[in-house]
Amino acid sequence: MFPTVGTIAQREILRATLETSMREVSELLSRYNVSSVVIEQADGHYVFSVEDLLVHVHEGGQTSAKLGDLPIRKVACIGENEHILAGLDELEKSGDRYLGVVGSGGELVGILTYTDILSAVDPTVLVQKKP
């Protein structure tokens, strides 16, 4: 009845590095019409969203600033074979908009959001299953 998180995750991930400038991030987000970029580091996966970009610009931040100079959020991750309700629980625990979906080797294979979960499950079934 419920899919795994791996089957509904957004598999096309836009990646950036800590050396990517705000101008480059803005161009990437616009060109590919996505809401975030992922930065992969040895200690985990991080996300920088269009909301983060807007806050940076609104606060007078420079477009030449690099991702490494800004606060980026580490993304909680879940295995791709986990049940969708486990993904929902993990999103609620983390308090973030994004959840990383990782393969068996720990590699990031997708990104999951509340919207992805809600669009994959009939809301009436979700309400019945989720206390």
C-alpha positions as CSV (number, residue, x, y, z in Angstrom):
1,M,0.0,0.0,0.0
2,F,2.9,2.4,0.8
3,P,5.9,2.8,-1.4
4,T,9.5,2.9,-0.2
5,V,11.2,6.3,0.0
6,G,13.6,5.3,-2.9
7,T,10.7,4.9,-5.3
8,I,9.4,8.4,-4.8
9,A,12.6,10.3,-4.2
10,Q,13.7,13.0,-6.6
11,R,16.6,11.2,-8.3
12,E,18.0,14.1,-10.2
13,I,20.2,15.9,-7.8
14,L,21.9,19.2,-8.5
15,R,25.3,19.1,-6.8
16,A,27.6,22.0,-5.9
17,T,30.8,22.4,-3.9
18,L,31.9,24.7,-1.1
19,E,33.7,26.8,-3.7
20,T,30.5,27.5,-5.7
21,S,29.5,31.2,-5.6
22,M,26.1,32.5,-4.8
23,R,25.9,33.8,-8.4
24,E,26.6,30.3,-9.7
25,V,24.1,28.7,-7.3
26,S,21.5,31.2,-8.5
27,E,22.2,30.4,-12.2
28,L,22.0,26.6,-11.5
29,L,18.7,26.9,-9.6
30,S,17.2,29.0,-12.4
31,R,18.6,26.9,-15.3
32,Y,17.5,23.6,-14.0
33,N,14.3,24.9,-12.3
34,V,15.0,23.3,-8.9
35,S,14.7,24.5,-5.4
36,S,18.1,23.3,-3.9
37,V,21.6,22.2,-4.5
38,V,23.4,19.4,-2.5
39,I,26.9,19.7,-1.2
40,E,28.5,16.3,-0.4
41,Q,31.3,16.3,2.2
42,A,33.1,13.5,4.0
43,D,30.9,14.1,7.1
44,G,27.6,14.0,5.3
45,H,25.3,15.6,2.8
46,Y,24.3,19.3,3.0
47,V,21.6,21.3,1.2
48,F,21.4,25.0,0.2
49,S,18.0,26.0,-1.0
50,V,16.5,28.9,-2.9
51,E,15.1,30.1,0.5
52,D,18.7,30.2,1.9
53,L,19.8,32.2,-1.2
54,L,17.0,34.7,-0.8
55,V,17.8,35.2,2.9
56,H,21.5,35.7,2.0
57,V,20.6,38.3,-0.6
58,H,18.0,40.0,1.6
59,E,20.6,40.4,4.4
60,G,22.9,42.2,1.9
61,G,25.1,39.2,1.2
62,Q,27.4,39.3,-1.8
63,T,26.8,37.2,-4.9
64,S,30.5,36.5,-4.9
65,A,30.3,34.7,-1.5
66,K,31.0,31.0,-1.7
67,L,28.8,28.2,-0.2
68,G,31.7,27.4,2.2
69,D,31.4,30.9,3.7
70,L,27.7,30.4,4.5
71,P,25.7,28.3,6.9
72,I,24.6,25.2,5.1
73,R,22.3,22.6,6.6
74,K,23.2,19.0,7.0
75,V,20.5,16.7,5.7
76,A,19.2,13.8,7.7
77,C,19.3,10.6,5.6
78,I,17.3,7.4,5.3
79,G,17.9,4.2,3.4
80,E,16.2,4.0,0.0
81,N,14.4,0.8,1.0
82,E,12.7,2.3,4.0
83,H,9.0,2.6,4.2
84,I,7.5,6.0,3.3
85,L,6.1,6.5,6.8
86,A,9.6,6.1,8.2
87,G,10.6,8.9,5.8
88,L,7.8,11.0,7.1
89,D,8.9,10.4,10.7
90,E,12.5,11.2,9.9
91,L,11.4,14.5,8.2
92,E,9.3,15.4,11.3
93,K,12.2,14.6,13.7
94,S,14.7,16.6,11.7
95,G,12.4,19.6,11.3
96,D,13.8,20.2,7.8
97,R,12.2,20.4,4.4
98,Y,14.6,17.9,2.9
99,L,15.5,14.3,3.6
100,G,18.4,12.6,1.8
101,V,17.8,9.1,0.4
102,V,20.9,6.9,0.5
103,G,21.8,3.7,-1.2
104,S,23.3,0.6,0.5
105,G,26.8,2.1,0.3
106,G,25.7,5.4,1.9
107,E,25.8,7.3,-1.4
108,L,23.1,9.9,-1.9
109,V,20.7,8.7,-4.5
110,G,17.8,11.1,-4.1
111,I,16.1,13.9,-2.1
112,L,12.7,13.6,-0.5
113,T,10.3,16.4,0.7
114,Y,7.0,16.4,2.5
115,T,5.4,17.3,-0.9
116,D,6.8,14.1,-2.4
117,I,5.4,12.0,0.4
118,L,2.0,13.7,0.3
119,S,1.7,13.4,-3.4
120,A,2.6,9.7,-3.3
121,V,0.0,8.6,-0.7
122,D,-3.7,9.1,-0.5
123,P,-4.2,11.6,2.4
124,T,-7.1,9.6,3.9
125,V,-5.0,6.5,4.1
126,L,-2.1,8.5,5.6
127,V,-4.4,10.0,8.3
128,Q,-5.7,6.5,9.1
129,K,-2.1,5.1,9.4
130,K,-0.4,8.0,11.1
131,P,-1.6,8.8,14.7
